[in-house]
Amino acid sequence: MIKGDTTKGIKSTGELALRISKFDSYRLFTLYENVKERKVMDVSGKQRYYLVFKSPKKEIRIPEYEPKGFFEVDKVNGCILFKITKKNAEDILSMKTAGEKIFYIIRVFEERDSFGRVINVTDEVEVYNGKWGDDVEFSSFTMGNKIDLLTKSLATQIDKNANQLKEYNDLLEKYNNEVAKSSDLEKELEAMRIERDALQASLNEYMGDTYDGTILSTDTKYIAFENTLKNISFTEEQFNNAVNEVMSKSNMDFSNVDIDDPRITLNVKVYGNEKLKINVYKGNVSIGSAVYNQALNIIVDADDKDKFTFECEGPIMVGNKLYLSYDSSDSRFNPDDETSAVKISGSPLLINNLSKSITAEIDYTNIVDPVGSIGVLECFVR
């Protein structure tokens, strides 16, 4: 069993430099599904992987190497093996790329007949890309790449430190000026800070946002910070003035501010080894799709009368059904109640190679002012 070395550092997309030998060679890749948790990707099953080299006039596509009898590649733990023949290497090294030399690892799902002939292929999905070079330029290529990345990283860190130092100095100067004033002024400043922290805590609790710490000005009565909530920017001084206005007039106009629109989570999965594809539409607009081993999970606005359509297509097993379930996050939206916020059309029976769809319509007729998440819509085939 050929296994990958998971003790080495993981190369993110674009970081790996692949050396092309002038003779027959093998290249083993270990693909990760979650880099942070070091979780490898299961690449077994009916998907097919290719190593691709491209230029403006030419494309070289090398299929994954399938050993026969002598050894086995540990695909369950993310390993893919490619054999680059001497002929492949000559063709690759002779390519005129007119720019950076990029290689790609792509994935497709192939359906074959009883004779082994391919009869259906899904869309190509890019899994990884990196740079490639020959033996002569490899050392300088990788070293230059590392130096460039290190230089950019150092420059970014220097700029960040300089900005932080300036902010700290400005705050220190402001603080020293305030301390130099009378004790009454110092007490007033401390009271203002306490009030600011209390208002920020309330804002965090009800609006889920925090100051980002960017100083806009040091000339105002309060130290001004920039805060962004759904593309609305305001300073602490503006926020305090608004709160004072509410307390004095008992009203504020939020007619042009969508603070907490109703929204719904769409969760679409294809279970088992079925080569199905489920497309999702909001009205007539495509939101996305899910295929085997690639689920779709997104949060979208859910206004009254919005209609979501889930369309299933592909080589479908006769007898399966397309299901749509609604899990409410609020007892007011109980899916078993006639006051439910979501109305589902039913569960159509799937017929071989015919597309079928199921719909869900948002209905707030019996619900007053829905805000935030109204639950989860999950579509699946069983």
Summary of the structure (lengths in Angstrom):
residues: 382
radius of gyration: 29.3
end to end distance: 35.0
largest distance: 92.6
contacts: 987
relative contact order: 0.09
helix: 26%
strand: 36%
